[in-house]
Amino acid sequence: MDLFGLKSLLICVLIFVPLERIFALRPQQKILRKGLGIDVIYAVFNGALTKVCVLLMATIIISAAALLVPEGVPNAVGGQATWVQIIEIMVVADLGVYAIHRAFHAIPVLWKFHSIHHGIEELDWIASFRAHPVDQIITKVVSLLPVFFLGFSTEAIAIYFLIYTGHALLLHANVRINFGPLRWLIASPQFHHWHHAGHRDAYDKNFASQLSIIDVLFGTFRVPGSAMPEKYGVDDPIPLSYLGQFGYPFLQKPQEHENAEIGAVKPAPDA
């Protein structure tokens, strides 16, 4: 087990459970909510698979970069101040996340994998872990390929991962925290909750993982005042078990393929 092993999960519990009690968006939402057990499985086991894939990818890309990239490039990039590298990694990686995230929503075969994450009906910090391994791996490859290729330092990449992980947990958390004017620059819980919203006017919005300004620039930003979504989820028949969710994208019926050709399945319309 890696960063998302049992010890790290316990640390997250000690941080985010009190945070969700103090700044609760929905105070009535239970800590032991429906689907919590599945999310724990994702948190404990999916991280190990993702870590192996990222390490393998990094090894391959760094080896290729040594042959293809002039030696001065990684020396210059990795020689910058660590804090400068971290900011640059955030920008480069989040542009990749934005692009592949939009693809997961627009391409039917990819949506089948991504719909597992959007099948969550009660958002909290641990819900951030519920993502199909194929979704996670493809997203990591696309977003981190240029990071490893350009030669950012190991220290900067490690700190970026810590910031990214904590931010991802906060974005899904059951909290109401006002980012003020910073919401136009940095992704907030409100920003990401609207990405999960089961409201038709919120479809295909807020794709960035850390920098909401990317959505502002590409016209996909939606944060309506101080309002929060009333509901989350999709109308896809998402299985309730971990194994069922793992196999769901691979077990499409012929009719589903036929429907997929005319557009990805979207969340259920408002009642």
VENBELRA-V492152 format. One record per pair of residues at least 6 apart in sequence whose ideal C-beta (glycine too) atoms are under 8 Angstrom apart, sorted by sequence separation. I is the first residue (numbers start at 1). GAP is how many residues later the second one is. If there is no record, write none. Layout:
BEGIN
i	gap
I	GAP
I	GAP
END
This chain:
BEGIN
i	gap
104	6
105	6
182	6
206	6
208	6
215	6
239	6
259	6
78	7
103	7
104	7
120	7
170	7
179	7
183	7
195	7
207	7
208	7
215	7
238	7
77	8
80	8
183	8
194	8
207	8
239	8
252	8
65	9
104	9
105	9
148	9
179	9
206	9
212	9
239	9
104	10
120	10
147	10
195	10
205	10
238	10
20	11
77	11
119	11
177	11
179	11
194	11
195	11
212	11
177	12
194	12
195	12
117	13
176	13
177	13
207	13
17	14
116	14
117	14
175	14
176	14
192	14
206	14
116	15
117	15
191	15
205	15
206	15
116	16
171	16
173	16
204	16
205	16
206	16
114	17
171	17
172	17
205	17
206	17
114	18
117	18
171	18
113	19
116	19
170	19
187	19
167	20
171	20
172	20
202	20
113	21
114	21
171	21
187	21
191	21
201	21
113	22
171	22
187	22
187	23
186	24
187	24
188	24
113	25
186	25
187	25
185	26
186	26
185	27
202	27
110	28
184	28
185	28
194	28
183	29
184	29
194	29
236	29
191	30
194	30
199	30
235	30
9	31
104	31
198	31
199	31
234	31
235	31
184	32
191	32
197	32
199	32
234	32
235	32
190	33
196	33
197	33
198	33
234	33
235	33
9	34
104	34
194	34
197	34
198	34
233	34
234	34
9	35
104	35
188	35
193	35
194	35
197	35
198	35
233	35
190	36
193	36
196	36
198	36
184	37
196	37
6	38
100	38
101	38
171	38
190	38
4	39
5	39
100	39
193	39
4	40
128	40
183	40
128	41
168	41
4	42
5	42
97	42
100	42
167	42
1	43
4	43
5	43
99	43
100	43
126	43
128	43
167	43
1	44
3	44
4	44
125	44
128	44
2	45
97	45
125	45
127	45
164	45
1	46
2	46
96	46
97	46
126	46
164	46
1	47
96	47
125	47
3	48
96	48
124	48
125	48
178	48
2	49
94	49
96	49
123	49
124	49
125	49
93	50
96	50
123	50
124	50
93	51
123	51
122	52
176	52
93	53
92	54
93	54
92	55
89	58
92	58
89	63
203	63
88	64
203	64
85	67
89	67
93	67
85	68
89	68
199	68
198	69
200	69
86	70
90	70
123	70
197	70
198	70
200	70
82	71
85	71
89	71
93	71
199	71
198	72
77	73
78	73
82	73
86	73
90	73
123	73
77	74
78	74
82	74
86	74
77	75
78	75
74	76
75	76
120	76
73	77
74	77
82	77
86	77
73	78
78	78
118	78
69	80
69	81
47	82
69	82
43	83
46	83
50	83
57	83
65	83
49	84
53	84
57	84
61	84
65	84
35	85
46	85
64	85
65	85
35	86
40	86
43	86
50	86
54	86
58	86
62	86
65	86
34	87
35	87
39	87
42	87
46	87
50	87
53	87
57	87
61	87
62	87
34	88
39	88
42	88
49	88
53	88
57	88
61	88
33	89
42	89
62	89
36	90
39	90
46	90
50	90
54	90
58	90
33	91
39	91
57	91
38	92
29	93
31	93
29	95
35	95
106	98
105	99
102	102
105	102
20	104
20	105
102	105
19	106
101	106
101	107
16	108
101	108
16	109
98	109
123	109
16	110
97	110
98	110
121	110
122	110
97	111
98	111
121	111
97	112
120	112
121	112
12	113
97	113
120	113
132	113
133	113
12	114
94	114
118	114
119	114
132	114
94	115
118	115
119	115
134	115
94	116
98	116
118	116
94	117
98	117
119	117
132	117
102	118
95	119
115	119
119	119
90	120
91	120
94	120
98	120
90	121
115	121
116	122
115	123
4	125
119	126
116	129
116	132
116	133
115	134
112	136
113	136
112	137
109	140
112	140
29	145
26	148
112	148
25	149
111	149
118	149
24	150
25	150
115	150
24	151
25	151
109	151
23	152
24	152
108	152
16	153
20	153
23	153
108	153
111	153
16	154
19	154
20	154
23	154
111	154
20	155
108	155
19	156
108	156
12	157
16	157
107	157
108	157
3	158
106	158
105	159
3	162
25	164
25	168
42	200
41	201
38	202
25	203
38	203
38	204
35	205
38	207
END
